[in-house]
């Protein structure tokens, strides 16, 4: 059993920044890869970033440059730093144990003036 709890979402103006956190617990080892996904209303869930146990990161080309995923296995936390946010980034952001069906409950990010 794995638990993932996201936090850090909220309302931010265009051009602003947010840092999301995902606290993981349960049967998860530090070798586990993680990912952040997002889902906007009426759209499919899409990959935002992922990170391996060796801290190798990958981003879809559309996300590269504004998003930064990191992990702290001492505190069991996965982070997503988001900069220069745009209205199109408005979505519910989910933490995922990559390659599994373990998901958090999501945290809402709204970018609006």
C-alpha positions, -999 to +999 in steps of 0.1 A: +000+000+000+013+034-010+000+068+001+007+100-018-004+134-005+000+165-027+000+201-014+011+235-025-015+243-051-035+275-052-043+307-072-014+325-088-011+353-113+003+348-148+041+349-146+041+337-110+056+306-094+044+277-072+061+247-057+041+216-053+050+189-028+041+152-027+046+134+005+049+096+000+046+068+025+040+031+027+057+004+007+078+027-013+116+026-016+140+053-025+147+035-058+111+042-069+106+066-098+080+093-095+061+116-118+038+146-118+008+147-141-019+172-146-054+172-159-073+203-171-111+203-174-122+184-205-087+172-212-068+140-207-043+136-180-008+145-192+027+140-180+045+170-166+077+156-153+093+124-140+123+116-119+142+084-114+158+070-082+191+084-095+175+118-099+175+117-137+147+139-148+126+139-180+101+165-193+079+166-223+091+192-247+062+215-239+071+215-202+108+219-205+123+251-191+095+262-168+091+231-146+116+214-123+111+181-105+132+171-076+131+146-047+142+144-011+142+108+000+152+118+035+118+135+039+099+113+015+090+143-007+087+149-044+087+185-055+075+203-086+088+238-090+067+257-116+078+291-129+064+317-153+030+301-150+004+307-178-033+303-178-029+271-198-012+256-168-044+256-148-052+221-139-053+195-111-018+183-105-012+147-094+017+128-080+023+093-093+045+064-085+057+061-121+044+031-140+018+022-114-018+030-105-008+047-073-019+083-074-025+111-050-057+130-046-044+160-066-039+196-059-056+224-078-035+250-096-053+280-110-034+307-130-055+338-134-053+375-130 
